[in-house]
Structures are given as structure tokens and as C-alpha cells.
Amino acid sequence: MIASPHFVSQPARRPDVLGELLHSLSQPLTSLQCSLELSLVLSLEKGGGHQDESVALALQHTEEVIGMIRLMREYHEAEQPAQGAFSTVLGPALRSVVEDLSSIAAVRGVGLHLTGTAMATLPVAESRLRLALQYLIAPLIDAQPVGGEVVLSLREEARGAVLRGEGERGYRALSESTLTLRRVRLAIAGRVLEGAGASLVAGQVDGAGFVLRVPQSRPQRLKPLVEREAVTAAVNRCATQNQRLPQL
């Protein structure tokens, strides 16, 4: 009796229900934000430069909810496995983030300094790495007093690279109104960086900052075709010296 062939069905890809739900929520809230902004402008025109406090408060709350939904989407995306193979050098990505944050630090009266460099890589998309670094460094800037400084030191080590962020004050100095959002951003940064193989300690080190350790990248294996050609060439060389060895 001949057994009938057995087919194994591939599991269907599960839809991203949470991602779609968050996207659906953001659309009506954005429309509401635009309507409130228009209402606020009209109230200023009718009130001789005095805004409607109830409209202004509703607009403020709407913007806060939109910001929280954006963070939820980013956190959800950080939880998802990366699609495709990526390799981003830490040093240039960090320098780009520091350049972007320098203007924000200057407005707050905080100095932002970066020393050192490193060529360690992380298996993550550059945009994702930059977002994680931004969410790691920006709250440390916000925690500093006027005239304070945030010093970022990056250096190569035998086992990879180490990035230290230090300031006069740490993350705990953030106001209660922004602490929750900052914690979410730190959680996103941790998920992205630790998911890429790095280790992160934030808010628990001397200098009230963070320590990020990136392991040394492992050398990639030769592609199978290259390996096959190398083995064939070696065997053929041996066959030339010893005819008893069959050539591949």
C-alpha cells in the first residue's frame, strides 16, 4: 500500500492587530487636533487676542494622547523582530544623533559633548538605532539644570565598545509630568539595543547616567559557494601531486 503524500500547511501570518488599532486611533485624533487648533485661532480673533481656555486645554490633552499613541506604536515596533539583515556602525550613528540634539541642549542651556569613536556594529537598521540613542540621551539632557553638561564618552575595548553617558543629574531628576513618557522612551531604547545584542544599564551607575556595552562583531562565515570553490581548489592542488586523488 502506497502512502499518500503528506503536505504540511504553513502557518498563516498573524495580522498585526495592535499596530493596525494604534494606526486607526491616530487618524481621528489628528483630525480632532486640527479642528481644535482652528477653533483656538477663531477664538483668538473673536476674543481680541484672548484664547478660549477650554479649547486650549482640550488641544493640550489631545496632543498628549497623540504623543502617547506614537510612543505605543514605537514600543510595539521595537518588540517586533527585525525584517532583513542590517549592520549599522555605532560611532557615525551616535555622532548624527548628538548633532540633532545639540540645538535642543543649547535651548535648555545644557552642554552636550561627545568624545571618542568606535567602529563596533549592531545588527539593527540605522533609523532604529538612532531612535534608541535619541531616547537614551534626550531625557538625560532634560534632567540637567541650566548650565549643566552631558558628557558622552565612546571607546573601543577588547570585547567591543562602551558608551558612557554622564551628567550632574540623572533620570530621576525629571519632573513627574514627564517621567512616565521618559520611562517609556527608555524602555524602547532598551528593547532596541538589547534586542541587537548590546547591554544597557541606565539610572543605576555613578555619574547619574547610563552605560551601553556593544559586543565585538563576529566575523561572518564564507558563503557556501566560496567555501565550495576553496575546497575544490585545495583538492585539485593535491590531485596534481597525487594522481590517486579524484578531482571534484
C-alpha positions in Angstrom: 0.0 0.0 0.0 1.4 3.3 -1.1 1.1 6.1 1.4 -0.4 9.3 0.1 1.9 12.3 0.2 1.7 14.3 3.4 1.5 18.0 3.0 2.4 20.3 5.9 0.5 23.5 5.8 2.5 26.7 6.6 1.0 28.7 9.4 -0.7 31.8 8.3 1.0 35.0 9.1 -0.8 36.7 12.0 -2.1 40.2 11.3 -0.6 43.0 13.3 -3.8 43.8 15.1 -2.3 46.1 17.7 -0.3 48.0 15.1 -3.5 48.5 13.0 -5.5 49.5 16.0 -3.0 52.2 17.0 -2.8 53.5 13.5 -6.6 53.7 13.4 -6.7 55.6 16.7 -4.2 58.2 15.5 -6.2 59.2 12.4 -9.3 60.6 14.2 -7.2 62.2 16.9 -5.1 64.0 14.3 -8.4 65.3 12.8 -9.5 66.4 16.2 -6.2 68.2 16.8 -6.6 70.1 13.6 -10.2 71.1 14.5 -9.1 72.3 17.9 -6.3 74.3 16.5 -8.7 76.0 14.1 -11.1 76.7 16.9 -8.4 78.2 19.0 -7.4 80.6 16.2 -11.0 81.6 15.7 -11.4 82.2 19.5 -8.3 84.4 19.5 -9.8 86.5 16.6 -13.2 86.9 18.3 -11.8 87.4 21.7 -9.4 90.2 20.8 -6.3 88.1 21.4 -7.7 86.1 24.3 -7.9 82.4 23.7 -10.7 80.1 24.8 -9.1 78.2 27.8 -11.4 75.2 27.4 -10.3 74.8 23.8 -6.7 75.3 24.7 -6.9 72.7 27.4 -8.6 70.2 25.1 -5.9 70.8 22.5 -3.2 70.2 25.1 -4.8 66.9 26.2 -5.3 65.8 22.6 -1.6 66.4 21.8 -0.6 64.4 24.9 -2.7 61.4 23.8 -1.3 61.6 20.2 2.2 61.6 21.7 1.4 58.6 23.9 -0.1 56.7 20.9 3.1 57.5 18.9 5.2 56.1 21.7 3.0 53.0 21.9 3.5 52.4 18.2 7.3 52.8 18.5 7.3 50.4 21.5 5.3 47.9 19.6 7.6 48.1 16.6 10.6 47.7 18.9 9.1 44.4 20.1 8.8 43.0 16.6 11.7 41.0 15.1 13.7 43.0 12.6 13.0 42.2 8.9 16.1 41.7 6.8 19.8 41.8 7.7 21.2 45.0 8.9 24.6 46.2 10.2 25.0 49.7 11.5 28.2 51.3 12.8 27.7 52.8 16.3 30.1 55.7 16.0 28.6 57.6 13.0 25.1 56.9 14.1 25.8 58.3 17.6 27.5 61.4 16.2 24.5 62.1 14.0 22.2 61.9 17.0 24.4 64.2 19.0 24.3 66.8 16.2 20.5 66.6 16.1 20.2 67.0 19.9 22.8 69.8 20.2 20.2 72.5 19.3 17.8 71.2 21.9 20.5 71.1 24.5 21.5 74.7 23.6 18.0 76.0 24.1 17.9 74.4 27.5 21.3 75.9 28.4 22.9 72.5 28.7 26.2 71.5 27.1 26.4 68.3 25.1 29.8 66.8 24.4 30.9 63.6 22.6 34.4 62.2 22.9 36.0 59.1 21.3 34.8 56.9 18.4 34.2 53.2 17.7 33.6 51.0 14.7 31.6 48.4 16.5 28.4 47.4 14.7 24.9 46.4 15.7 22.6 44.2 13.7 19.8 46.8 13.5 18.6 49.3 11.0 20.2 52.8 11.3 16.9 54.6 11.8 16.1 52.2 14.6 19.5 52.6 16.3 19.3 56.4 16.0 15.8 56.4 17.6 17.1 54.3 20.5 20.1 56.5 21.1 17.9 59.6 20.9 15.5 58.2 23.5 18.5 57.3 25.7 20.3 60.7 25.5 17.4 63.3 25.3 16.0 62.5 28.8 19.4 62.9 30.3 19.6 66.4 28.7 16.2 67.3 30.1 17.2 66.3 33.6 20.2 68.7 33.7 20.0 72.2 35.3 20.7 75.3 33.3 24.5 75.4 32.8 24.8 71.7 33.3 26.5 69.3 30.9 26.0 65.8 29.5 29.2 64.1 28.5 29.2 61.1 26.2 32.4 59.0 26.0 32.7 56.3 23.4 35.7 54.0 23.3 36.8 50.7 21.8 37.6 47.7 24.1 38.9 44.2 23.6 35.4 42.8 23.7 33.6 45.6 21.7 32.7 49.2 22.5 31.5 51.1 25.6 29.4 54.2 25.5 29.0 56.1 28.8 26.6 59.0 29.4 27.1 61.2 32.4 25.5 64.3 33.8 25.2 66.2 37.1 21.7 64.8 37.4 20.2 61.5 36.4 16.9 60.4 35.0 15.2 60.5 38.5 15.5 64.3 38.4 12.9 64.5 35.7 9.6 66.1 36.7 6.6 63.8 37.4 4.7 65.1 34.5 7.3 63.9 32.0 8.7 60.9 33.9 6.2 58.4 32.6 6.8 59.3 29.0 10.6 59.3 29.6 10.4 55.8 31.1 8.6 54.6 28.0 11.2 56.1 25.8 14.0 54.5 27.9 12.1 51.2 27.6 12.0 51.5 23.8 15.7 52.3 23.8 16.5 49.2 25.9 14.4 46.9 23.8 16.1 48.0 20.6 19.6 48.0 21.9 19.3 44.8 23.9 17.5 43.1 21.1 20.6 43.9 19.0 22.9 42.1 21.5 24.0 45.1 23.5 23.7 45.5 27.3 22.3 48.7 28.8 22.4 49.9 32.4 20.5 53.3 32.9 20.0 55.3 36.1 22.0 52.9 38.3 25.6 53.9 37.7 27.9 56.5 39.2 27.6 59.9 37.5 23.8 59.5 37.2 23.7 58.3 33.6 24.0 55.2 31.6 26.4 52.6 30.3 25.9 50.9 26.9 28.2 47.9 26.0 28.2 46.7 22.4 29.9 43.3 21.9 32.5 42.8 19.2 31.0 41.8 15.9 31.6 38.2 15.0 33.4 37.6 11.7 30.9 36.4 9.0 31.3 32.9 7.6 32.3 32.5 4.0 29.4 31.9 1.7 28.8 28.2 0.8 29.7 28.8 -2.8 33.0 30.5 -1.8 33.7 27.6 0.6 33.0 25.1 -2.1 35.3 26.8 -4.6 38.1 27.0 -1.9 37.8 23.3 -1.0 37.7 22.3 -4.7 40.8 24.3 -5.4 42.7 22.7 -2.5 41.7 19.2 -3.5 42.7 19.8 -7.1 46.1 21.0 -6.0 46.5 17.8 -4.0 45.3 15.8 -7.0 48.0 17.4 -9.2 50.6 16.0 -6.8 48.9 12.6 -6.3 47.0 11.2 -9.2 45.3 8.7 -7.0 43.1 11.5 -5.6 40.0 12.0 -7.8 39.2 15.6 -8.8 35.9 17.1 -7.9 
